[in-house]
Amino acid sequence: MKKILTLSLVVCSYILMSCNNIKEEPATTEAGVSQAGQSGVQDDLSQRNVVQVAVGSEDHTTLVKAVQAAELVNALSNAGPFTVFAPTNAAFDNLPAGTVEGLLAPEEKDDLADILQYHVSLGVFKAENLTDGQIIGQVNGGNITITRKDGKTMVNGTATIVASVPASNGMIHVIDGVLLPK
């Protein structure tokens, strides 16, 4: 009995030491970009989340680059729910020359994150439920104001909601302007 107990302890010790040598490597994309966290989860069956919807839109390549540069991909890939006011590439093109390039610089990451978080609300706000004068708190701590006039829904009086797309973790409102926090 004593020999069996000793042998069992030796085997268990060996197994435990072997487990300490296992290293979990984060998944990588075909381009070699590391995907750790929620954004690295592969699921081809479920509805796409807000990040996956944006990545699949040729009208949101600038927004996707900005979300990646600000390191917000994992946060926006989580369960949420989120409402994202997603400016189109044309909306970013309307900013003064050099603005986008400047914000994508590593030293501007905090400012970029603040601007992007001003485009995100916690909760799902469907277009049909947005009301004139409604104030919605944003992730960065600021507020946006919804106005409705002549059948159009606007955000802060400067960006019009041109489409709404549901996602597994919230709602995306495509807007024709970039929202800038005060």
C-alpha positions as CSV (number, residue, x, y, z in Angstrom):
1,M,0.0,0.0,0.0
2,K,2.9,2.4,0.9
3,K,4.5,1.7,-2.5
4,I,1.3,2.5,-4.4
5,L,0.8,5.7,-2.5
6,T,4.4,6.8,-3.2
7,L,4.1,5.9,-6.9
8,S,0.8,7.9,-7.1
9,L,2.5,10.9,-5.5
10,V,5.4,10.7,-7.9
11,V,3.1,10.5,-11.0
12,C,0.9,13.4,-9.7
13,S,4.0,15.5,-9.1
14,Y,5.2,14.8,-12.6
15,I,1.9,15.7,-14.1
16,L,1.7,19.0,-12.2
17,M,5.2,20.0,-13.2
18,S,4.4,19.2,-16.8
19,C,1.4,21.5,-16.7
20,N,3.6,24.4,-15.6
21,N,5.5,24.2,-18.8
22,I,2.5,24.6,-21.1
23,K,2.3,28.1,-22.5
24,E,-0.9,29.4,-24.0
25,E,-0.2,31.4,-27.1
26,P,-2.8,34.0,-28.3
27,A,-4.5,33.3,-31.6
28,T,-3.2,35.2,-34.6
29,T,-4.8,36.3,-37.8
30,E,-3.6,35.4,-41.3
31,A,-1.8,38.8,-41.2
32,G,0.1,37.7,-38.1
33,V,-1.8,40.1,-35.8
34,S,-2.2,38.7,-32.2
35,Q,-5.8,38.3,-31.1
36,A,-6.0,37.9,-27.4
37,G,-9.2,38.3,-25.4
38,Q,-12.8,38.3,-26.5
39,S,-11.9,39.5,-30.1
40,G,-9.9,36.3,-30.6
41,V,-12.9,34.0,-30.1
42,Q,-13.8,32.3,-33.3
43,D,-17.5,31.8,-33.8
44,D,-18.9,31.4,-37.3
45,L,-22.4,30.5,-36.2
46,S,-23.6,33.4,-34.0
47,Q,-24.7,36.8,-35.1
48,R,-21.7,39.2,-35.5
49,N,-20.8,41.7,-32.8
50,V,-20.4,45.4,-33.4
51,V,-16.7,45.1,-34.2
52,Q,-17.2,42.2,-36.6
53,V,-20.0,44.2,-38.4
54,A,-17.7,47.2,-38.7
55,V,-14.8,45.0,-40.0
56,G,-17.2,43.6,-42.7
57,S,-18.2,47.1,-43.9
58,E,-16.1,48.8,-46.6
59,D,-17.6,52.1,-45.5
60,H,-16.0,51.8,-42.0
61,T,-12.3,51.0,-42.7
62,T,-11.2,54.2,-41.0
63,L,-13.3,53.6,-37.9
64,V,-11.9,50.0,-37.7
65,K,-8.3,51.3,-37.9
66,A,-9.0,53.8,-35.2
67,V,-10.6,51.2,-32.9
68,Q,-7.5,49.0,-33.4
69,A,-5.1,51.9,-32.8
70,A,-6.9,52.8,-29.6
71,E,-6.9,49.2,-28.5
72,L,-10.7,49.0,-28.0
73,V,-11.3,45.9,-30.1
74,N,-11.6,43.6,-27.1
75,A,-13.8,46.0,-25.1
76,L,-16.3,46.4,-28.0
77,S,-16.2,42.6,-28.7
78,N,-17.5,41.9,-25.2
79,A,-21.2,41.1,-24.4
80,G,-22.2,44.8,-24.0
81,P,-24.8,45.7,-24.8
82,F,-23.5,48.7,-26.7
83,T,-24.9,51.3,-29.1
84,V,-22.2,52.5,-31.4
85,F,-22.6,55.7,-33.5
86,A,-20.4,54.6,-36.3
87,P,-19.0,57.4,-38.6
88,T,-18.5,56.4,-42.2
89,N,-15.1,56.9,-44.0
90,A,-16.7,59.9,-45.7
91,A,-17.4,61.4,-42.3
92,F,-13.7,61.0,-41.3
93,D,-12.7,62.5,-44.7
94,N,-14.6,65.7,-43.8
95,L,-12.4,66.4,-40.8
96,P,-9.6,68.9,-41.4
97,A,-6.6,67.5,-43.3
98,G,-4.2,65.5,-41.1
99,T,-6.6,65.0,-38.3
100,V,-7.2,61.3,-38.7
101,E,-3.5,60.6,-39.3
102,G,-2.5,62.6,-36.2
103,L,-5.0,60.8,-34.0
104,L,-3.8,57.4,-35.3
105,A,-0.2,58.2,-34.0
106,P,0.7,56.1,-30.9
107,E,1.2,59.2,-28.7
108,E,-2.4,60.3,-29.4
109,K,-3.9,57.0,-28.3
110,D,-5.6,58.5,-25.2
111,D,-7.2,61.4,-27.3
112,L,-8.3,58.9,-29.9
113,A,-9.8,56.6,-27.3
114,D,-11.7,59.5,-25.8
115,I,-13.2,60.4,-29.2
116,L,-14.1,56.8,-30.0
117,Q,-15.7,56.3,-26.5
118,Y,-17.8,59.4,-27.2
119,H,-19.4,57.3,-30.0
120,V,-20.4,54.5,-27.7
121,S,-23.3,54.2,-25.2
122,L,-24.0,51.4,-22.8
123,G,-27.3,49.8,-23.6
124,V,-29.3,49.3,-26.8
125,F,-30.9,52.4,-28.2
126,K,-33.0,51.4,-31.3
127,A,-33.6,54.1,-33.9
128,E,-37.4,54.0,-33.5
129,N,-37.1,54.6,-29.8
130,L,-34.8,57.7,-30.0
131,T,-36.8,60.8,-29.1
132,D,-36.3,64.5,-29.8
133,G,-34.3,66.1,-27.0
134,Q,-33.1,62.8,-25.6
135,I,-29.8,62.9,-23.8
136,I,-27.7,59.8,-23.8
137,G,-24.6,59.2,-21.6
138,Q,-21.5,58.0,-23.5
139,V,-18.7,55.7,-22.3
140,N,-16.2,58.6,-22.1
141,G,-18.4,60.4,-19.6
142,G,-19.9,62.9,-22.1
143,N,-23.4,63.2,-23.3
144,I,-25.0,63.3,-26.8
145,T,-28.3,64.9,-27.7
146,I,-30.7,63.3,-30.1
147,T,-32.9,65.6,-32.3
148,R,-35.7,64.5,-34.7
149,K,-36.8,66.7,-37.5
150,D,-38.5,66.2,-40.8
151,G,-38.1,62.4,-40.5
152,K,-34.4,62.6,-39.8
153,T,-32.6,61.6,-36.6
154,M,-29.6,63.6,-35.7
155,V,-26.9,63.3,-33.1
156,N,-25.7,66.6,-31.5
157,G,-27.2,68.4,-34.5
158,T,-24.2,67.6,-36.7
159,A,-24.5,63.9,-37.7
160,T,-27.5,62.2,-39.2
161,I,-28.3,58.5,-38.6
162,V,-28.4,57.1,-42.1
163,A,-28.8,53.4,-41.2
164,S,-29.1,51.1,-38.2
165,V,-27.6,47.6,-38.0
166,P,-28.3,45.2,-35.1
167,A,-25.4,43.2,-33.7
168,S,-25.1,40.4,-31.2
169,N,-23.9,42.7,-28.5
170,G,-25.9,45.8,-29.4
171,M,-26.8,48.3,-32.1
172,I,-24.8,50.2,-34.7
173,H,-26.2,53.5,-36.0
174,V,-24.3,54.5,-39.1
175,I,-23.8,58.3,-39.0
176,D,-22.5,60.8,-41.6
177,G,-20.4,62.9,-39.2
178,V,-17.7,62.4,-36.5
179,L,-18.8,63.3,-33.0
180,L,-16.3,65.4,-31.1
181,P,-16.4,65.5,-27.3
182,K,-16.5,69.0,-25.7
